Amino acid sequence: MATVDISAESFEDTITGNDIVLVDFWAEWCGPCKRFGPVYEKTSEEYDGVVFAKLDTDANQGLAGSLGIEGIPTLMAFREGVLVFNQAGALPGPALKEVVDAVKGLDMEEVHAQVAKLKAEHDDHHEGHDEA
C-alpha cells in the first residue's frame, strides 16, 4: 500500500477504522522529514493491511499540539485504536520495519488489559478531587 495523507478531520476515523495505523508527522520545511519520506513510502509498499498515514503538522497544528508533538518527524503507531509506539526522529528503513513487525506481533489482549488498568487507576486517582 502507498502512504495516505490525513488531516485532523480524518485522523480519528483512520485510527479507529483500521487495525494497524502508522502516522508520520511531518512538515514541508523539515529536512529530516524529507529524508524520511521516501523510506516511509518504500516501507508502506511492503506491508498489506497496515495504513501508513502522513499528517502535515503545519496544516494541523491543533492536533499536533494536542498529541504533544514536539519534534518532527515523529512516528506514532496505533493498533486497534491504541497508541503503542511514539518516537521523534527519522528512522532508517530496517528500524521502521522492526517497529511495524513489533506492532503486528503485539498481544492486543494484554495491551487492552493494560489500558483498562491504567484508566481504572487514573479514574480512582481523580475521584473525589475537584480540579481547581
Secondary structure, 3 states (H helix, E strand, C coil): CCCEEECHHHHHHHHHCCCEEEEEEECCCCHHHHHHHHHHHHHHCCCCCEEEEEEECCCCHHHHHHCCCCCCCEEEEEECCEEEEEEECCCCHHHHHHHHHHHHCCCHHHHHHHHHHHHHHHHHHHCCCCCC
